[in-house]
């Protein structure tokens, strides 16, 4: 592949108009090669390698190694928007298919940048499908950057574009991502409506895996408004589907959501079993950020069972990961959990210190809702 890069660079440097067509062809070969490799790598990152047209990587680890090595080149290629390609250019597609990798590596600034470039390129060539997909992906990146209003604007633009072109799959995706954004904004009823619309459309066009994933987002929203039994049923159903499909990523999400529902239902030992299973799946996939979230959930379940030392240990392990990933809001939430356990252990001074640290972080990165959930200063 690097031979293709050198050929393209050498030809592009020649100012003779006679080689222009050769430059264009070299560019197309380079983009097509990167695109096929990226599709295979993306499928491995998502845990469904069989979904790619060709499998160029034997393992997820090899795919991630290739993506890490090629990251700079892929990001640069994703910005190629000079209009040399006929029809749908591959550079916006490369930007779109980097989504799983950039999300996994938590490179949200890069993700927002390339998806914005992809949207602008698609708009220039009047490719409504790519324009909608890029706008939707840009919204997802903005959510992670906590730019929620901009994210909703981008996602609703994607919905309008998909509706105008009659793209049902695009509509399902847009509604689902709108729902995720609305949940973060605390607009749970609207989020439930959005996820319900998305699941209905996805089911109508036969997208089994996608429908189940959307329904898990719906389950999470139902849990937020106290409809826990319904949420539990959604996650049980989803777990069966993703295990049958061999979709490890979907299974991880389903088991985690099931554990949260079980915890809210007071079935604490079953919740612990679910969370421990998820930790094993995270270790298999190398998703240490998701593992940190599950450690926090496990800590809460152990707390409910009165296993305070185990709970504290789980929260501290989660805290170390959130500090490593520089997620200050999750760090704040974990410190608040630690403060709660320390109070129960009568380690009041340490609890007050953890609470102060959480409060400082909430004031900078959180909101009033987060602050209101902080434990009282006394056990």
C-alpha positions in Angstrom: 0.0 0.0 0.0 2.9 2.4 0.7 4.0 1.9 -2.9 0.6 3.3 -4.0 1.2 6.3 -1.7 4.7 6.9 -3.2 3.3 6.6 -6.8 0.5 9.0 -6.0 2.8 11.5 -4.4 5.4 11.3 -7.2 2.7 11.8 -9.9 0.9 14.6 -8.0 4.2 16.5 -7.8 4.5 16.6 -11.6 3.0 19.7 -13.1 2.7 18.3 -16.6 -1.0 18.2 -17.5 -0.4 15.1 -19.5 0.0 13.0 -16.3 -3.2 14.4 -14.7 -5.3 11.3 -15.6 -2.6 9.0 -14.2 -2.6 11.1 -10.9 -6.4 10.7 -10.7 -6.1 6.9 -11.2 -3.4 6.5 -8.6 -5.5 8.5 -6.2 -8.5 6.2 -6.8 -6.4 3.1 -6.3 -5.0 4.4 -3.1 -8.4 5.4 -1.7 -10.0 2.1 -2.7 -7.2 0.1 -1.1 -7.4 2.1 2.2 -11.2 1.8 2.1 -11.2 -2.0 1.8 -8.7 -2.4 4.6 -10.6 0.1 6.7 -13.9 -1.8 6.3 -12.2 -5.0 7.5 -10.6 -3.3 10.4 -13.8 -1.5 11.4 -15.6 -4.8 11.4 -13.0 -6.3 13.7 -13.2 -3.3 16.1 -17.0 -3.8 16.3 -16.6 -7.5 16.9 -18.3 -8.6 13.7 -15.5 -9.4 11.3 -17.8 -11.5 9.1 -19.7 -8.3 8.2 -16.9 -6.9 6.0 -16.6 -7.9 2.3 -13.1 -9.2 2.9 -11.2 -10.1 6.0 -7.7 -8.7 5.9 -7.0 -9.2 9.6 -7.0 -12.4 11.5 -7.7 -10.8 14.9 -9.0 -7.6 16.4 -5.5 -6.9 17.8 -4.0 -6.9 14.3 -6.8 -4.6 13.1 -6.2 -2.1 15.9 -2.4 -2.3 15.3 -2.9 -1.4 11.6 -5.3 1.4 12.5 -2.9 2.9 15.0 0.0 2.7 12.5 -2.0 4.2 9.7 -4.0 6.7 11.8 -2.2 9.8 10.6 -2.5 8.8 6.9 -6.1 7.9 7.2 -7.0 11.2 8.9 -5.2 13.1 6.1 -6.8 11.1 3.3 -10.2 11.7 5.0 -9.7 15.4 4.2 -9.1 14.9 0.5 -11.9 17.0 -0.9 -10.6 18.5 -4.1 -13.3 17.0 -6.2 -11.2 14.8 -8.4 -13.4 11.7 -7.9 -16.4 11.1 -10.1 -19.6 10.0 -8.3 -19.4 9.3 -4.6 -15.8 10.1 -3.5 -14.1 7.6 -1.2 -12.5 10.2 1.1 -15.8 11.0 2.9 -16.4 7.2 3.2 -13.0 6.8 4.9 -14.0 9.6 7.3 -17.3 7.8 8.1 -15.8 4.4 8.5 -13.2 5.7 11.0 -16.0 6.1 13.5 -15.7 2.9 15.6 -11.9 3.2 15.8 -11.8 6.9 16.8 -14.6 6.3 19.3 -12.7 3.3 20.8 -9.5 5.4 21.0 -11.6 8.3 22.4 -10.2 10.6 19.7 -13.3 12.7 19.7 -11.7 15.9 18.3 -10.3 14.0 15.4 -13.7 12.4 14.9 -15.5 15.7 14.9 -13.0 17.2 12.5 -13.1 14.4 9.8 -16.9 14.1 9.9 -17.3 17.8 9.4 -14.9 17.6 6.4 -16.9 14.6 5.1 -20.2 16.5 5.4 -18.8 19.5 3.5 -17.4 17.2 0.8 -20.6 15.3 0.4 -22.6 18.5 0.2 -20.3 19.9 -2.5 -21.0 16.8 -4.7 -24.7 16.7 -3.8 -24.5 13.2 -2.3 -27.5 13.2 0.0 -26.7 9.8 1.5 -23.1 10.7 2.4 -24.3 14.2 3.6 -26.8 12.6 6.0 -24.4 10.0 7.2 -21.6 12.5 7.8 -24.0 14.9 9.6 -25.2 12.1 11.8 -21.7 11.0 12.6 -20.6 14.5 13.3 -23.5 14.8 15.8 -22.3 11.6 17.6 -18.8 13.1 17.9 -20.1 16.4 19.3 -22.1 14.5 22.0 -18.8 13.0 23.3 -17.4 16.5 23.3 -20.5 17.6 25.3 -21.6 20.0 22.6 -25.1 18.7 22.9 -27.2 21.4 21.2 -24.9 21.4 18.1 -25.1 17.6 18.1 -28.9 17.6 18.1 -28.9 20.1 15.3 -26.6 18.0 13.2 -28.6 14.8 13.9 -31.9 16.4 13.0 -30.3 17.7 9.8 -29.3 14.1 9.0 -32.9 13.0 9.7 -34.3 15.6 7.3 -31.9 14.6 4.6 -32.7 10.9 5.0 -36.4 11.6 4.9 -36.1 13.7 1.8 -34.2 10.9 0.0 -36.4 8.1 1.3 -33.4 6.4 3.1 -35.2 4.3 5.8 -31.9 3.0 7.3 -30.6 6.6 7.6 -33.8 7.7 9.3 -33.5 4.8 11.8 -29.9 5.8 12.6 -30.8 9.5 12.9 -33.7 8.8 15.3 -31.6 6.5 17.4 -28.8 9.1 17.8 -31.2 11.9 18.4 -32.6 9.7 21.2 -29.1 9.3 22.7 -28.5 13.0 22.7 -31.9 13.7 24.3 -31.1 11.3 27.1 -28.0 13.1 27.9 -30.0 16.4 28.0 -32.4 14.7 30.4 -35.4 14.8 28.0 -36.2 11.2 28.6 -39.8 11.1 27.2 -38.6 12.6 24.0 -35.7 10.1 23.9 -38.1 7.2 24.4 -40.2 8.4 21.5 -37.1 8.8 19.3 -35.7 5.3 20.1 -39.2 3.8 19.5 -39.4 5.4 16.1 -35.9 4.2 15.3 -36.6 0.6 16.4 -39.8 0.5 14.4 -38.2 1.6 11.2 -35.2 -0.7 11.6 -37.5 -3.7 12.2 -39.6 -2.8 9.2 -36.6 -3.0 6.8 -35.3 -6.2 8.4 -32.2 -4.9 10.3 -32.1 -7.5 13.1 -28.9 -6.5 14.8 -29.5 -2.8 14.5 -33.0 -3.1 15.8 -31.8 -4.9 18.9 -29.1 -2.3 19.5 -31.7 0.5 19.2 -34.0 -1.3 21.6 -31.2 -1.5 24.1 -30.9 2.3 23.9 -34.6 2.3 24.5 -34.2 0.0 27.4 -31.7 2.4 29.0 -34.1 5.3 28.6 -36.9 3.3 30.1 -34.7 2.5 33.1 -34.0 6.3 33.5 -37.7 7.0 34.0 -38.3 4.1 36.4 -39.8 1.7 33.9 -37.4 -0.9 35.2 -39.3 -4.1 34.5 -39.8 -3.1 30.9 -36.1 -2.3 30.6 -35.2 -5.7 32.1 -37.3 -7.4 29.5 -35.7 -5.4 26.6 -32.2 -6.4 27.8 -33.1 -10.0 28.3 -34.5 -10.2 24.7 -31.4 -8.4 23.3 -29.0 -10.7 25.1 -30.6 -13.7 23.5 -30.4 -12.1 20.0 -26.8 -11.0 20.2 -25.6 -14.3 21.7 -27.3 -16.1 18.8 -25.7 -13.7 16.3 -22.3 -14.1 17.8 -22.1 -10.3 18.3 -19.8 -9.8 21.3 -20.2 -6.1 21.3 -24.0 -6.4 21.5 -23.7 -9.1 24.1 -21.5 -6.9 26.2 -24.0 -4.0 26.1 -27.0 -6.3 26.8 -25.4 -8.0 29.8 -24.3 -4.6 31.2 -27.8 -3.1 30.7 -29.3 -6.3 32.2 -27.1 -5.9 35.3 -28.2 -2.3 35.8 -31.8 -3.3 35.5 -31.3 -6.1 38.0 -29.6 -3.7 40.4 -32.5 -1.3 40.3 -34.9 -4.2 40.9 -33.0 -5.2 44.0 -31.7 -8.4 42.6 -28.2 -7.6 43.6 -26.5 -11.0 43.5 -27.8 -11.5 39.9 -26.5 -8.1 39.0 -23.0 -9.0 40.3 -23.0 -12.1 38.2 -24.0 -10.0 35.1 -21.3 -7.4 35.7 -18.6 -10.0 36.3 -19.4 -11.6 33.0 -19.2 -8.2 31.3 -15.8 -7.6 32.8 -14.6 -10.8 31.1 -16.0 -9.7 27.8 -14.3 -6.3 28.1 -11.0 -8.0 28.8 -11.4 -10.1 25.7 -12.1 -7.0 23.5 -9.6 -4.7 25.3 -12.2 -2.1 25.9 -10.8 -0.8 29.2 -13.0 2.4 29.2 -16.2 0.3 29.1 -14.7 -2.0 31.7 -14.2 1.1 34.0 -17.9 1.9 33.8 -18.8 -1.7 34.6 -16.4 -1.7 37.6 -18.4 1.2 38.9 -21.7 -0.6 38.5 -20.2 -3.7 40.2 -19.1 -1.5 43.1 -22.6 -0.2 43.5 -24.0 -3.8 43.5 -21.4 -4.9 46.1 -22.3 -1.8 48.2 -26.0 -2.9 48.2 -24.9 -6.3 49.4 -22.9 -4.7 52.2 -19.6 -5.8 50.8 -18.0 -2.4 51.3 -14.4 -3.3 51.0 -15.1 -5.0 47.6 -17.2 -2.0 46.6 -14.4 0.4 47.4 -11.8 -1.6 45.5 -14.0 -1.7 42.4 -14.6 2.0 42.5 -10.9 2.7 43.0 -10.0 0.6 40.0 -12.6 2.4 37.9 -11.2 5.8 39.1 -7.7 4.9 38.0 -9.0 4.1 34.5 -11.0 7.3 34.3 -8.0 9.4 35.3 -6.0 7.5 32.7 -8.6 8.3 30.0 -8.9 11.9 31.3 -12.6 11.7 31.6 -13.1 14.3 34.3 -16.9 13.9 34.5 -16.7 10.1 35.1 -13.9 10.7 37.5 -16.2 13.0 39.5 -19.0 10.5 39.5 -16.6 7.8 40.7 -15.1 9.9 43.4 -18.7 10.6 44.6 -19.3 6.8 44.7 -16.1 6.4 46.7 -17.2 9.1 49.1 -20.4 7.2 49.7 -18.6 3.9 50.5 -16.0 5.6 52.7 -18.8 7.2 54.8 -20.3 3.8 55.3 -16.9 2.5 56.4 -16.7 5.4 58.9 -13.6 6.8 57.1 -15.1 10.3 57.4 -12.1 12.5 56.6 -11.3 10.5 53.5 -14.9 10.6 52.5 -15.0 14.4 52.8 -11.9 14.7 50.7 -13.3 12.5 48.0 -16.6 14.5 48.1 -14.7 17.8 47.8 -12.8 16.5 44.8 -16.0 15.3 43.2 -17.7 18.7 43.8 -14.8 20.6 42.3 -14.9 18.4 39.2 -18.7 18.7 38.9 -18.6 22.4 39.1 -16.2 22.4 36.1 -17.4 19.5 34.0 -20.9 18.5 35.4 -24.2 20.2 36.2 -26.5 20.9 39.1 -28.1 17.4 38.7 -24.7 15.8 39.3 -24.0 18.0 42.3 -27.4 17.2 43.9 -26.5 13.5 43.9 -23.4 14.0 46.0 -23.6 12.2 49.4 -24.2 14.2 52.6 -21.2 15.1 54.6 -22.1 12.7 57.4 -23.0 9.0 57.4 
